[in-house]
Amino acid sequence: MNLSPASTSRLWIRNPQAAFTSNSLDASGGLVVRGGLITEVLAAGQSPSEPCREIFDAGSHVLVPGLINTHHHFYQNLTRAWGPVANAPLFPWLQNLYPAWARLTPRDLELAATVALAELLLSGCTTSADHHYLFPAGLEDAIDVEVEAVRRLGMRATLTRGSMTLGTDDGGLPPQSTVQAPEVVLADSERLVRQYHERGDDAVIQIALAPCSPFSVTKEIMAESAALAERLDVRLHTHLAETLDEEDFCREMFGLRTVDYLDSVGWLTDRTWLGHGIHFSDAEIRRLGAAGTAVAHCPTSNMRLASGAARVLELEDAGVPVGLGVDGSASNDASNMILEARQALYLQRLRYGADVPVERALGWATRGSAAALGRPELGQLAPGMQADLALFRLDDLRFSGSHDPVAALLLCAADRADRVMVGGRWRVVDGTIPGLDVAGLIAEHSAAARRLVNG
């Protein structure tokens, strides 16, 4: 099911205060949208080639492509800022959280997905990936639950059918109660692709296959997932090279470094995008670039868990597509894409110097993320691209005295879009999501979060 048709009349989003197109085009005069597509991008002083029945005056707005989130775990926002893991690195963080997560119910997931998507949408995000790998008894249809939440919010999503098949009994990290049999994982993966995966530029729901991580799945399920993804022509996703502990685990369990492990199971391809991708050697970066394997950079999560900082400029220079991810809302503990771009800018400046441009960070959140998800029709403002865009106002106190509107988005910490369009339809209007009872959602979601951690 694709987005219901957008208006066939022409809409001119006219004369924005500033525009970032994520390419070399000049959109100072705005752009024209019709039928879910951008049909014209206008330079300063230009007018549409034909009259437009609708006009939106964007003179008080900064116009950007819809932001794209490449790595998340929607369900984790039920365990945000939880005391027992507030000061823990990745492995102890996971070990403390697994028992709580194992109590997740379908209604819990529905609430969590709605909260995550709404939070993302309000931050200017129009497309999100989610890595869901937790399927306790009673939650076998988790991805189906997420599909409905995405459709209700009117966003696009790449929903990944994750898995954990290597439990504590076999030397893995997850408790046995969270582990599934490989044949169950593969059968459900194929069902989800055949039932929900959409193709074409206007696709709303796409499905990818996503065994969780080297320390929670077997080599067999990795290889079998790669073969299935090739047969069904869908993408692959996993966590890799997030921490040094993970690298040590790969050496001890498989006798391989992380990229060698990836190659050994058939994942070193341009079908794959990796969550985090921090601890790579120079040679491994070159191998990833040669293969076209993408990386989802998750700066806030990486700082929160003290995992390290991805070598983003070197990855890009080697040919690795790099996008941004907010990661799970128990390691970030927020789902805000414009703030994630700010964090990415600052973390990479800390590594490479203050001359990393604002525009490069915005490019990771837009065009780079689109490339990581295999969606080249998204992430840019250009004729023929999907009409996914966000408009930010700069009239809060935090922006007073700012001069460059595009730079101000990140340097002055914009955190909320005023308008967001997905496929030619407004999904955020005046900073709110029409029809969403936010107060009611917060109340029920908060109650579910308390139940989950209290058992």
N, C-alpha and C positions, 0 to 999 in steps of 0.2 A: 504494500500500500504506500503510494507516494503522497506527498503533501497535496491536499485538495487544491485545485487550480487557483492560482493568483489572478488578480484582476487583469483582463486583457486590455484595459485602457492604459495609456502611457502616463507614467509618473515621473516628474522631474524633481529630483532632490537637488535644490538650487543653491548655488553659491555658498558652500560651507565656509565656516571660518578658516578651516584648513583641512587638508585631506592627505592621507597616507594610502597609496594604492598598492604597495608591495610589488611595484614594478616601476618602469620609467615613465608611465603615463602621468599627465597632469590633469587632476580632477578639480582644479580650482573653481571651475564653473559648475561642478556637480556631475550628476550622471542621470541617465534615463533608464527606467525599469519598465519592462512589459512582460507579462505572462511568466513571471518567475525568473527572468533573465535580465542581466544588464545589457542594454542595446547600444548605449552611447556613453562615452566618457568625455566630458567637456572641459576644455581649458578656460582660463579666465577670459571673460568677455564673449564666449561662445554661447549660442542658444541651440536648443534641440533642432534637428533637421525638419521635424514636423511639430505642429502644435500638440501640447500635452493637456489632457483634460484635468489632470491632478497635478498640483504643485505643492511640494513641502519646502518651506523656506528654512534652509539649514545654516543661516547666517550666524547663529549662536552655537553651532555644533562643530566638533571635529569628527570627520568622516573616516572610518577605517573598514577594511574587510572584516567580516565576522571572524572572531578569534576561534581557534581550533585546539581542543584539548586532546592530547595523544595518549595519556596514561592516567587512570583513575581507578578507584575501588569504591563505588557508590555506597556500599553497605557500611563502610567504615565510619561514616559520619555519626553513627550511633555510639561510637566510643571515642569521641573527640575529647581531648584534654582530660583523659582519665588518669587520676593520680598515680596508680601503680606502674604506669608506663611513661609518665611525663618526662622522666630523665633517664631513659634506657636506650641503648643502641639496638640495631635491628634484630639480632637473634633473641635476646631476652625480651624485647618488645613483642615479638611474635609469640614466643612461648607463653607469655602472660595473657595475651589477647585471644589465642586460639580457643580456650575453653568458653569464653564469653561468646565469641562469634559462632561457635557450634550450636548455640541456642537460637540462632536466627530463624524467624518464621517468614512465610510469604508476605504477611502484612507488614512486618518490620522492613523487609526489603522494598516493598512498594513505597513506604513512607521515606525511607532513606534515598531511594532513587529520585523521588519527586523533589526532595530537599536539595540533593546534589544538582539536579538539572536546573531547578529554579535559581539556585545560587550562581551557577555557571551562566545561565541566560542573562541574569541581571548584571553580570560583569562584562557583557559584550560577546559571550561565547555562543556560537551557532551550531557547532558540531563537537561532539565529545566521544571519545573512546571510553569504554569501561572494561576493566579486566576483572571478571567475576569468576572465581575459582572455588567457591565455597558452596557445597551442596549437601548439607546435613539431611538426615531423614526428614521428609516432609517438604523439602525445598528443591525437589528434583526439577521443577519448572521455573527456576530462578530467571533464566534469560527471557522466558515468555513474560514474566512479570515486568522486567525492564523494558521490553518492547512496548508494552502498553503505556508505561510511564513516559517514554520518549514521544509516543504519538500524542498523548494528552498535552504535553508541553509544546508540541509543534517544532521540535528541533530535529537535527540529524544526529545519527549515532553509528559508530562501529562498536557493536557489542561482541565481546569475545567470550567464547565458551572455554573457560579455564578448567583446570583440573589439578588435583593432588593425588598421586598414586604411590608415593613413597613415604610411609608413615614411620613412627618411632620404632616399630618392631623390626623394620628393615634398614635402620640407620638414617632415616630422614628426620626432619624437624617437626612436621605436623602430627597431632595425635591421631590414632587409628580411626577415631569416630568421624574424622573429616576426610578420610581417604575413600576413593571410589575405584572399582575394578576397571581396568583399561577398556574392556569390551563395552561397558556402560558408557564411558566417556566418548568413545568413538561413535557408537550408535546415536547418542544424543547430539553429538556434533553434526553428524550428517543430517539428522532430522531438522535441526535448527537452520542449517544452510538452505535446505530444500524448502522449508516453510517460510523463512523470513528474508533471506538475502536478496537484495535488489541490485540490479545492475543499471548502468546508464548514469548520465551526468546528474540527473535529478533524484538519485537514490536517497531515501531517507534512512532506512535501516540496512546496515551491512553486518555480516557475521564473520568473525575471524576465529581461528583456533589458537588456544593460549594455555598450554601446560604452564603451571605457575612459575617454577624456578628450579635451578639445578638441585637444590636441597629439599625439594618436595615432590619431584616426579622421577620416574625411571627413564633411562635412555630409550627403552623400548617405546614408551608412549610418545616421546619426542620424535622418534623416527617415524612411527606410525601416523602421528599428526601431520608431519611434513608430507608424507605420501598422500594422505587424504586431502590436505590443502591443495596440493598440485592437481589431484584428480578433480576436485570441485572448483578449482580456480578461485580460492579465497586466500586471505593473508594470514600470516603467522605472527604471534606476539608472545613474549615471555620477559621475565626479569633476567638481566644478566649483568655481571660485573658491577653490582651495586656496592658491595663491601669486600674488604680483604678477607673476612671470614668466609665469604662465599668462594673466593678464589682458593683458599686453603681446603675447603670442603671438596671442590672439584678435583684438586690434586689427590686428595686422600681417597675419595670414592671412585673416581673415574681414571685417575692417573694422567689427567689432562688439565691444561689451563683453560680458561673459559671459552676463548675463541676456537681453540682446537676441539673442545667439547661440542661447540655449536656446529662446527664443520663435520664432526664425526656422525652427527644425527641428521644431516641434510638440511640444516637451517641457514647456512651461510649463503643466502640468496637475496635478491631484491624483492622477494615476497615477505621478508621479515622486517619487523621493527622491534627494537629492544627497549625495555624500560630501564632507565638510569644510565647504563653504559659508562661507568666512571673509570674503572681500573683496567685500562688497556695500555699495552706497550706501543711504541712507535710502529713496530712491525704489524701488530694486530690492527691498529688504526688503518694502515695501508690495506690490509686484507679486507676489512669491512668496507672501505671505500671502493675497492676493486669489485666487490660483490654487489654493491648498491644497497647493502643492509643499512636500515635507518635506526636512529636513536631518538628516544623520547627523553629529553633533558628535564629533570624534576628538581629545580634548585632549592625550593623551600623544604621539601622532604629530605633532601640530601644534607641540608644544614641542620634541620631538626634532629635527625638521627646521627649526625656527625659522620656520614658515610664517605664524604669527599666531594670534589667538584669535577664534573665532567670536562674533558678537554675539547670544548665545543668548537673553537676556531680551528684547531688541528683536525678534528673530525670532518668539518665542512671542507677544509682545504684538501682533504684526501678524497672527497667525493661522497661522503656520508650525508644523506639527508637528515637534518636535525630539526625536530619540532619540540614543543614544550608540553609538559604534563603537570597538573596540579598534584597528582598522586592521591592516594587514599586520604580521606579526611580524618585519619587517626595518626598520620605522620606529617601532615601539612599544618594543620587542622582546619583548612578552609578550602573552598572551591571557587577561587576567584582568578580568572585568567589574565585580566589586565594587571593585577598585582603580581601574578607569576612572571609576567614579562619584565616587570620592574626588578624582581628578585634575580631573574636571569641576567639582566643587564649588569647589576651590581656584582654578582658573584663572578661573572666573566671578566669584569673590569679588575676585580681583585686579583685574578689570575694573569690577565694579559695587559692591563693598563687602562688608563682613563679614556683612551681614544677609541674604545669599542663604541660604535655609534648607537644612539637610541633606535634609529631605524633598523639596525641589524637585529636588535632584540625583538622589535615588532615583527620583523620578517620571520623570526623563529616561530612566533605565535600565530602566524597566518600562512604564508606560502610554504614555509618549512614544514609546518605541521601537516598541511595538505599533502605534501609530497610523502611524508612519513606514513600517512594513512592510504596512500595510493589514490588520492582524490584531487588530481590536477585542475579540475573545474572549480575548485573552491580556493579560498585564501587570497584572492586578488580582486581588485576592481578593474575590470577590462571588459570590452564588448564580448558577448558570448558566454561569459562566466555566470554562474548561479548568483542570483540577487540575494546574497547573504552578507549583511553589513551591520555595523554598529555606529551609533552617533553618541558622542559624549559632550556634555556641557562643561564649561570652565568657569562657572559663576559661583562656586563655593569659595569660602574664605581661603582654603589651601592654595588656590590658584591666583589669588590677588597679587599683582606685581609680576606675574609671569609674562614672557614675551614671545616665545616660540610655542605655538599651540600644540604641535605634535610632540615636541620634547616634554612639554608640561604634563602630558598624559602619564609618563613614567616618572619624571623627576619630581613632580608634585603629587604623585600617588593617587591618580584617578582610580576609583574603586567601583563605580556604578555607572552603567550606561543609561542614557535618557531614552533612547529608542534603539530597538534591535529588530532587524528584518531577516526572515528566513524564507528563501524561495519566493520572494516578492510579497510576503505577508508580514505585517507588523506583529511581532510577538511580545515586545516590550513597548509600552506607550507611557510617556511621562514618568519613567522610572519604575513602573509597576507592570506585572503580568496580568493582563485582563482575565477576569474570571477565577483567579487563584486566591483562595482564602488562606492568606499567609499566617494569620494569627491562629486559625484552627489547625493548620498543618504543623506549626511549631509546637502547639500544645500536645497533639497526639504523638508527634515524633519524639518529643522530650520524654513523655511517659514511656514510650517504647524503649528509649535509651536507658532509662532507669531500670526497667525490668530486665533488660539484657545483661547489664553488669551485676545486678543483684541476684541473679539466678532465679 
